[in-house]
Amino acid sequence: MEILKNNEFVNFIWKNAEILRGPYAKEEYRDVILPLTVLRRFDCLLEPSKEKVLEKAKVVKHDAILNKITGYDFNNTSQYDFPTLLKDPDNVADNLRNYIQGFSSNVRIIFERFDLEDEIKKLDEYNLLYSVIQMFASIDLRVSTVSNLQMGYIFEELIRRFSENAEAGDHYTPREVIKLMVNLILNEDQSDLMQEGKIVQVGDFACGTGGMLSEATEFITELNPDAQVEVFGQEINPKSYAIACADLLIKGQNAGHIAFGNSLTKSDGHKELNVRYALMNPPFGVDWKHYGKDIKEEHEEKGFDARYGAGLPRTSDGSLLFLQHMVSKMKQDEKGSRMAIVFNGSPLFTGDAGSGESEVRRWIIENDLLEGIVALPDQLFYNTSISTYIWILSNRKNANLAQGAVRKGKIQLLDATNSYVKMRKSLGNKRNEITEEQIAEISRLYGEFKENDRSKIFDLQDFGYSKITVERPLKLNFMITPDRIQNLYNESAFAKLYNQDEIDKLNQKEKKKTVDIKKIEKYYEGLILQNQIISILKENVSEDLFQNREAFLKKLKALFKGIPEVKAGLWKAIYMGLSERDESAYTCLDKKGNPEPDPTLRDTENVPLKENIQDYFEREVFPHVPDAWIDQSKTKIGYDIPLTRYFYKYVALESSEVLKQHVIALEDEVQELLMKVLV
């Protein structure tokens, strides 16, 4: 009966929202309906204490005193309410503004974030405002008719309906994904959550409209109706923030726990907060370049004493910043924390060894914080069709077999990519959904922590590798020939001695500074030096081929002994310009007599952490290039999680004869169609 009642309210509001058609596109209805639903609910809640508040407000306007009269965390000192607004049709816009301004500041800020003033202007301009107020005034949202729990369901259902389109879906996670995430982090703790007097903190620091916080609260209170659930969130989108705050106020919870702003910067609204549970679905591939100053300063100046000590990802994708931010909110007591976050595929593997992304993965894995990853079906979200993944994190993995599955030192990967049903009607990019039964099945498979076709269990080191640099010796021959002399202009140190384009730019200046004149003079000196070098080489053109660099350098030094300007960098440019790679030549040695590496032959190999590097090298590299060696100074540790590789199933191609029959059948079909057209 309660569900039917809730749906009746929702359907009534949904149906009457059509009054907005014309001035508003369908996806814009929520800009009016959601804030006015909140306003009407508050109006009904304050109705019994209206006269007492107005009387008291003549003497004192202190919120704490007035809130005590209302019995809520807010009040209104305006003479208006919905019934009185209807008594003055000609001034409904101004009176509505007066009514909204009469609320306590914690409610006014919600309507400001909703941009309700803009909607009032627009509705008034199109002569719709009175009709809309009249429609809402007809809805009885008194607490005696609609409990806080019911009102929460009604508001969440309105949010869901208005969010299920491509535009609004940017800030909305499908409910079945949220349910699965909640199951994954809370299922194992059910006995603990059912304890008497339980107080639980849940956070979402990219909370959108607050759906994850609502779902987690519902899960916990269904298990334990007496549990006190404290939710905390932060949101950067003003309207999503307003909806999240309104949702909490409607349910009688503390909207002050929702902070506004960018949680990744100094605007973190919960700096000292640690929560038992957290869920997040940060935006995929968000560019953090334009607010990166705070983040880079925190990383460089505070390191692991703050949030971003592990590393910074490339500025084009801040996903792993959200991960580090979330981990910073973990409790460090015996019970620790469990958290879940949704990512696209990029955080699994983007970034080579030593990169910011790889270093974050390394930190998460080596500190045994990553408990598991669940691969979801594609086409689940409203605004993207790409594949997504739930990462489950914990700083209290079980190490005692008597207490359940031993997850310490292990990571579980679960393939749920086929756990979906096709929707009868797509919503934006969302064409698939996960059923209640499939949510239960995925949760069971994850909780069982067993190896099977869909669940794989790994050691931490299985995802790590050493990236080794394989060098091969530099072998060159040398000749002084016209072609090789011309090659000198391709060597940077030689070419930059003279730059005509730069001279022309400097000469175009009306007033040349002393430094400009000196630059021009230096370029002309460089031209003289270039000509000198070329002239000497042309005078010494020879068919003599040198396969030993030391022997050739002796000859070259004799040629240029009268030109002191030929120094280290320029000297190298000259002999490299006169060289060619030659496998039959002697190896070039450095000053210590060690072989010099050839940069063009340099290669890298990724060696699994569980394997001995030297054993790998002797087996995989040495037989093919026996003169190679490992440059130990360049070895880096990397981590990636190639999840799809572990669940790949080879499907054999059909035989050529079967394929041939398919082609013949298609040709016959085409021929039949052509005959029908021609006839």
N, C-alpha and C positions, 0 to 999 in steps of 0.2 A: 504493500500500500504506500509506503514511504517513497519508494522509487517512482511509482506512478505519479505521486503528488509532485515530486521534484520535476519529472518530465512535463507535467502539465504547466508548471510555471515557465520552464524553459521554452516549451513549444509556444506558449502565449507570447513571450517576449520575442522569440525568433520570428513568429508570424507577423507580429506588429512592426517589426523592424523594416518591413517592406515599405512603410510610410516614407522611408528615406530615399527610396529609389528615385533616380533622376539626378538630384544634386550630389548624391553619394554613389560611388561604385560599391558593389557588393562587399569587396574586401575592406571597405572603409566604414561599414556599419558599426564595427566594434569600437571605433573612435567615439561614437555617441552612446551606444548601448551599454558598454562596460562601465564607464564612469557614472552614468545615470542610474544603473542598477545599484552601484555602490551608494550613491547619494540617496536613493529611495530607501535602501536598507537602513542607513544611518538615520534617516528621517523617521522611520518607523520605530527604531530602537529608542530614540530620544523623545518620542511623543509623550510617554507617561510622565516624564520629568520636565517637560517644556516650560510650564508655568513657574515651577519652583526655581528653575535655572534663571529665567528672565528676572524673577523677583530678586534672587541673590545677586545677580550680575549688576543690579543697580547700586549695590554696596561694594562688592568686590569682584574682580574678574581674574582671580587666580585659578589657573587650570586645575591644580590639585584639589581645590575646594569644590569647584564646579563638577569635576569628574566624580567626586564622592557622591554628589547628588544624582548624577546620571547612572552611576554604577558601571561606567565604561571608561576606557582610557582616552576619551574625547568628549567634547561638549560643543554646543552651539548657542551663541548669545544673540542671534538675529531674531527679529519678530516673525520671520517668515518660516513656512514649511510648505509642503506640497499643496495642501488644501488652500492655504492663503494665497499662494502663487496664482491659483486658478481664479481667484476673485478679482484680479486686475489684469485682464488680457492685454491691455495696451502697454503695460509696463513690465511684462513678464521677464524680459531680458535683464533690465536693471535690477529688478527685485531678486531674480535668481542669482545675480552677481553678489548682491547684498547678503543673500542667504549663505552662499559659499564662503564669503569673507567672515561670516560669523562663527565658523568652525575654529576649533583649536588648531594650532600651527601644524601638528602632526597629520591632520587630515587635509588642511589647505595645501600642503606640499604635494600630497598625492594628486589632487586635482590640477595643480600646476604642472606636474609631470605628465598628466593626461592631455595637457594643452586644451583643457575644457573651455577656456575663454575663446579660443579660435572656433570651437564648434558652436558655442553660443552665438557668436557673430554670424556664422554661416547659416545656422538654423533660423535665426531671426531674419536674416536677409531673404531667405526663401519662404518666409511665413510658415515655418514648420515647428517653431519652438513651442508654441502653446499646445499644439496637438501632441507633441512628444511628451511634454510634461503631463498632459491630461492622461495619456496612455499609461505612464508610470504611476500616476496617482491612483489609478484603478487597481493596482497590484497590491495585495495585502501581504507585506513582508514583516509583520510584527512577529516578535519572538514566540508569542503564543500560537501563531499559525505556522511559522517556519523556524525551527530550531537552528542554532548555530551550525550543527552538523549538516542539517538539510541545506542551509544557505551555502555552506561550503561546497556541497555537491552541485547545487544549482549554478553557482558562479564558475566552478571548474568546468562544468558542461558547456556553459556559454563560451568560456575561453577556448575549449577544445573545438567547438563548432566554428568559431570565428577564425581559429588558427589553421584549420585544415584547408589551406589553399597555398599556392606557391609563394605569394608575397609574405603573408603573415607567418608562414611556417618557418621563416628564418630564425624565429625566437622560440620555437616550440619543438619539443622532443616527443615523438609518438608515444602514447601511453603504454603500449605493450613493451617498448624498449625500456621505459622507466621501471615498469613492474619487474622485468627480468633483472635489471641492475639491482633493484632493491632486494629481490630474492637472493641474488648472488652474494651480497654482503651481509644480509641479516639472517638467512636460513640457519647458518651454523650457530647462531647466538640465541636461538629461540628460548632455551631454558633460562638463560641469563636475563633476557628481556622480560620474562614472566615473573621475576622476583617482585615482592611487595615493596612499594615505595620507590620504584625504579625511576631514575631521572636520566634521560638520554639526550645528548646533544648531536644534532645532525646539521651538516653544512653543505651549501652549494654556492661556490664563489664565482659562478657565471650563471646565475639562477634563472634568467629569463623571467617567465611569469610565475615561477615557483612550483611548477609541476612535480619536480623530483622531491622537494621538501614535503609537499602534500601527500605524495604516494608513500614516502617513508613513514610519515606520521600515521597514516591510515594502517599500514602494516603493523606498526608497533602497538597502536591502540586496539586493534582487533585481537592481538595476542594478549594484551594486558590493558584493559580499559582504565585502570588506575595509574598507568604510567604517565609521567610528566615528560612530554617531548618538547625540547627547546630547539627551535630551528633558527639558523643563521644563514644569511645569503648576501650576495652583492651582485648588482646589475648595472651595466653601463648604458643600456637603452632606456630613455626616460619613460616611455609608455609601458614597456615590460616591467620596469621597476615599480611604476604606479600600480600595475595589476597585481604584482607580487605582494606589495604592501597592503593593498585593499583586501586581498584574499585572506591575509592574516588577521586584519582587523575584523573582517566579516565573521571569522571563526573565533573571535575573542582572544587572539594571540597577540604577541608583542611585535608590532610592525617596525619598531625601532631596531630590531635585529636584522633588518634588511638595509644594507648600506648602498648608497648610490655612488657610481664612479668606476674607474678602472682598477680592478683588484691587483693587477700586475705591477702597478707603479706605487709611488708614495701615497696614492689615494686608497690603498688597502684599508678597508673599513673595519678590519678585525685583526689588527696587528698582533695582539697578545692572545688571540683565541686558539684553543685546541679542542677538537671535537672527536667524539668516539666514532662517528660515521660521516662520510662525505660522498656526494655524488655530483658529477659534473658532465656537462656536454658543451665544452667551449666551442666557439666557431671554428670550422675547419679552415686551415690555411690562412689565418688572419695575419696581415702584415703589421709588424710592430715597430717599423722604422720611425714613424712620426712621433712616437712616445718612448723611444728607446733610451733617451738620456738617463732617466731615473734607473732603468733596468741595468744599463751598462755600469753606472756608478756603483750600484749596489753589488754587482758582480765583482768589480775590480777592487773596491774599497773594503768590502766586508767578507767576501768569499763565502766559506761555509758557515760563518756566523750569521748569515742572512739566508735568503731563499735560493739564490742562483749560483751557489758555489760550484756546482757540478759542471756548468758550462752554459753557453748561450747558443741557441740554434740560429740558423740563417734568418735574416729579418723578414723574409717572405712567409714564414710559417712559425707562429708563436705557440703551437700546440704543447711543446715540451716545457715552455715557461709555465703554462697552466698546471702541468704535472708537478713541477717543482714547488709551485705555490701551494698546491693541494697537500703535498707531502709535508710542507712546513706546518700544516695545521694538525698533524698527528699528535695524539697524546703519547707521552713517553713513560707512562706508568706500566704496571704489570699487564693490564688488560689491553693496552695499546689501542690501535685504530684499524678499521677496515674501510676501504674506499674503492670507488669505481668511477671510471672516466671513459667517455666515448671519443675515439679518434678515427680518422680515416687511415689509409694504409701508410702514409708518409712517415709517421714516427717509428714504425717498425724497422725501417731499413734506410731511410734517407741519411746521407752523411757518411763519409769514409772514416777509417780509423783516425782518431785524433781530432775529428771535427766536433763542433759543439753538440750535435745530435748524438753522435756515438758516445761521447763522454757522459752525457746524461743517461743514456741507456746503461752504460758501464756502471755508473754510480747506483742506479736503481737496482741492477741485477747483483752486483758484487756486495751490496748491503742487504741483499735478500729481502727486498721490499716488494718485488713483483711476484704475486702469487699465481696469476694465470691470465690468459687472454682468450676471449670468446669471439670467434669470427662470425659476424652476423650476415644474414642474406642481404643482397643489394636491393635497391629500390624500396627502402624502408622509410626514408625521410621525405618530407614534403618539398624540400628545396634542392635535393641532390639525389642522383641515382647510384652514386659510387658505393663501393663496399666499405663497411664500417666495422669497428672492433671495440669491444669492451675490455679495458685493462682493469684487473682487480689487484689492489695493493693492500699489503698488511705489514705491520711491524711487530706482529706477534704470531708468526707461523708456529703451528703446533710441532713440537719435537718429541712428544710422548705418545707412543703407540696406544697406551691404555686410555688416552683421551680422544682417540680418533685417528684419522688419516694423518700420517707424518708428512707435512708439507715443507718443513724446514729444509733449506738447501735444494728445493725442487721448484719447478715452474710447470704449470699445466696449460696446455694448448687444447682448445676445444673447437671443433668444426660444427657450427650451427648454420652453415650457409644454405642448407636445404630445408631448414625448419621454418617453413612459411606456407601460406596459402595465397593464391591470387585474389585480389579484391575485385568485386563486381564492377566497381567504378574507381578509376584512379583519381588521386587527389594531388595535383601538382605532379611531382616526380614519384610520388608514393603509389606503387602498384602492388606491393606485397605487404602482408601483415603476419605477425606471429600470433597464433591462437593461444588461449589459456592452457590448453593441453600441451602445446609445444613449449610454452614457458616452463611448465612443470617438468617436462622431459629434460630440457636443457639444464634446469636447476638441479635435477636429480643426477644427471651425468656428471656435472661439475662437482657436486657434493660427494659422489661416490669415490672420486679421485682414483680411477682405475684406467689402465691401458686398454683401448679398443680402437675400432676403426675411426671413431670420432673424437677420441680423447688420447692425447699423447703426453707423457710425463718426462721431463728432462732435468738433468743436473744444471746448475747455474752456468758452469763452464762450457756447456754445449753451445751457447750462443756467442762465445768469445773467440777471437782469433788474433794471431800476431801477424801484422802486415810487415813482411820482410822486403827489403830492397835488394834485388839481385843485380850485381854489377859485373860488367865484362871489360876487359882491358882495352884501352885506347891504342889503336894501331894505325899509323899514318905513313904515307910516303910524301915526299916533297920534291917539287921542281919549280924552276923559275921559267915560266912560259908566258906568252901574251895572254892566254885565256885565264891563267891563274892570277896573273897580275891584276886583271880586271876584277877578279873576285874580291880584292881588297875593299872595294866600295860597298860590299855586302857585310863587311865587318863593322860593327857599331863604333868601336873606338877610333877606327880610321875615318869612317864616313862623317862622324860628327865634328871633325876638325873644321869643316867648312860647310855652311848652310846658307845658300843664296836666298832662299825664301825668308829666312829670319832676318837677313840683312835688309831685304826689301821692306819688310814690316817696320824695322827700326828707322829706315830712311824716310818713311812716309810720315813720321811724327814731325809736327811743326816745330816743336821745341824738344830737342834731344838733350837728355840729361848726360852727365859725365859718364855714368855707368853704361848708357846706351852707346856712347862713342867708343868706350873701352871694349864693349862686346864686338862692335864692328871691326875694330882693329885686330882683336883676337882671331876673328874668323878669317881675315885676310892673311894673318900670320899662319893660320892653319892651312890655308890654300897653298902658301909657299912651301910649307913642310910636306904636304901631300905631293906636290909636284916634284920636290926633291927626292922623295922616296920612290915614286914611280920612275923617275929618270934613272936613278941608280939601278933599279931592278931591270929596266929595259936594256941598259948597257950590259947587263950580265945574264941575258937570256941564254939558256943552255938546255941540252937534251939529257943532262945528267940527272938520274933518278936516285934520290936518297931514301932508303927504307929505315934509316936510323936517325931519330930526331936530333940526338946530341951531335952527330956528325954534321947535319945540315945547319944547326944553330951556330956551330963554330964558323962555318963559311959566311953565314948571314951577319954575324957580329963583326967579322972583318970588313964587310961591305959598308956597315953603318957606324964604324967606330968614330968617324968624324962628325957625327950628328948627335949631340947630347940630348936633344929633345925626344929621341926615341927611347921612351921609358916602358915600364912593365906592361901596362894595359895596351899600349900601342904596339909594343914589341910582339905581344901574343897575337894581336890582330894581323900583323904582317905574316908571321909564320903559319897561322891557321888559314889565312887566305891563300897561301901557296901550297896547301896540303890537300890530300884526298885520303879517304879511308881505304885501308889495304890490309886484308886478313893475313897476307904473307909478310907484312912488315914486322919490325921489332916492336915490342910493347914499349909504350912511352912510360917513363918512370918519373916519380916526383923527387923532391930534394932528399928524401929519406931512402930512396931506392925502392919504394913501393910502386906497384902498377897503378897508373892513373885510370880512373873509370871513363868509359865512353858514354856520355849522356844520351846519345842516340840509341844505344843498345840497352839502356837501363830498363829493368822490368821489376814488377812487384808480384808477390805471391801471398795469399792469405792462408796461414797455417792454423788449423784448429788448436785452441789452447791446450787441449788434452794430448796433443801430439808433440813429440820432441822435434824442435826446429831443425836440428842437424840431421836427424833421421829422415825427415821429410825432404830436406834439401838433397841429400845423397840419393834418395829414391826418385824424386820427381824432376829435379833440375840437372844435377851433375851428369847423368848419362847423355843428356842432349847438348849441354854446353860445359865441357870439362874445364874450361879456363875461367868459369864464373866464381864469384865469391859473394858472401853476404856482408853488407855494410851494417854492422851491428848498431851504429849510432843512429840509424834512421828507422829502426824497428819501432812500431807503434802497436798498442793494444786497441782492438776495436770490438764492438758488439753490434750485432743486428739480429733480427728475429724473422727469418724467411718463412713465415707461417704456412703459406700456400704450398711450399715445397714439401713440407712434412705430410700433407694430406693429398698430394698429387697421386692420381691413379691413371696408369697408362692404359689407353684404349687402342688396341691394335687396329690398324687401317684395314679396310676390306681388300680382298684380293683384286688384282687387276681384272680378272674375269668378271667378278661381281660389279666392279665399277663400269666396265664396258657395257654390261647389260643395262645398268642405270642410264648410261648415255644413250643407248639405242632406244630405250623406252621413252626418254625425253624427246628424242628426235621424232619418234612416231607420234607423240602427243602434239608437237609443234606442227607436224605435217597435217594432222587431222584438223587443227585449228585453222591453218592456212586454206585448206580445202573448203571449210565452212565459209570463210570470208570471201573466197573467190567465187564460190557458187552463189 
